[in-house]
């Protein structure tokens, strides 16, 4: 994939293995992981960008209720240095880091990518929330 021009490659089965280890004993999260492994079409993994002015820009993980949105945050891809050195699992990517299962105080900033897992309709709804919360989107409405 790198030879084809990809900037970052995330191995889904490696990520799924880490997720199983992290969320074992949590039935809802485990069901979602199994859905991805069995390629069920209604369970998806997606990387969503944090854009300037969106309702999540500058917020901490704790301030965004992923459970209410029926989404599971797997990690964050960020070029920004972490606010704290206490992140348990950080994996280097080209000029970025992947923060697996980030702490609740992790602050989201413009350019970060949220790697989330959820049902297709939950992801669509969250994507629409992000798009409609940006200032230029509100001005057009």
N, C-alpha and C positions, 0 to 999 in steps of 0.2 A: 504494500500500500504506500509506503514511503517513496518507492521508486516511481509510483504512478503520480506522485505529487502531493500526497496527504501530509499535512503538517503534524497531526497527532493521530495515533492509532490506539484505540482502547480495545483490549481483547475481551469480548463479552463473556466467555466461559471462565476466564480468570477472575473477572469482576464478580460473576455469579458465585464462584467459590468463596470469595471474600465475604460476599453478602450472606451466604448460608452460614458461615462461621459467626458472623456478627449478629444475625437476627434469628438464630435457632431458638426455639421456644416462644417466638412471636408469630402466631398463626397467620395473621393477615399479611405480614411482610413475606413470610415463607411461601404463602400461596402465590403471591405476585412473582417471586423469584422462580418458582416452578412453572408458572405461566410463560415466562420468557424462555426458560430452558426447553419447554415443550412446544415453543413457537405458537402459542395461542394468539390469535390475531387481535384480541381485545386488550392484551397486556403489552405495553410498549415501554421502551427506554428512549428518552429523548434528552438532548442537550439544549437548554433554553438560555438565551443571552440576557444578561442584566444590562439594560440600556439606561443612559442618563435620563432622569426624570420619571422613570417608571416607579410604581409604588414600592418596589423592593430595593431600589437603589439607595444604598446607605443604611439599610436595615440589617439587623442581626438575624440569624437563623431562628432564634427564639421569637422574634417579632412576626414571623411569617408562619402561619399555622398550616403546615403541610397536611396534617391529619384531617383537618376540616375539609381541605380540598381533595382528599382521598388520593394523595400522592406520597411517595416515599422518596426523600432526598438521599441519593446514593453518595454524592460528592460534589465538589466544586472544582472547576478548572480555572486557575487564576494566574495572571502574570504579576499580581501585586504581592509584595512580601506579606507574610502572615502578621497579624497584629500581636500574636503571642507565639512563643516557641513551643507551646504545650500540645500542639496538634499531634495526635497519636500516629496517624497514618498519612504520610505525605509522599507522593511518588513524583519524581521529576519527569517532566515532558519537555519538549523543546521550548526554551524560554518561559516555561510555565511550570506549575505544580498541580497535581491532582490531589485534592484533600478528601480522602475517603471518610465518610461519616463524620463531617466536621462538627466541632463543638458548638453549642448553642450560642455562644458569644461571637462566632465568626461573622464579620461584617462583609456584606456584599457590596461590590463596587462595579462601576461601569466597566464593561468588557469581560467580567466573570461569566462563566458558563455553569448553569445548574444542571447536573446530571440527575434526572428524576425518572421514577418508575411509576406507572399507573395505567389505569384503563384509558382507552382511547378518548372517551368523552371527558374524562377528568383532565387529561392533558390539553385537549382542545379548549376547554373552559379556562384553564390557567393561562394558556397562550393568549387567549382573547383578553383576559384581565390585564395581562402585561401590555398588550398593544393599545388598549383603550386608556391606560393610565398615563401614557406618555403625553407630554404637553402638546406636541404637534398634532396628535390624534384628537385630543379634546377640542382644539381650536377648529378642526374641520367639521365637527358635529354640530 
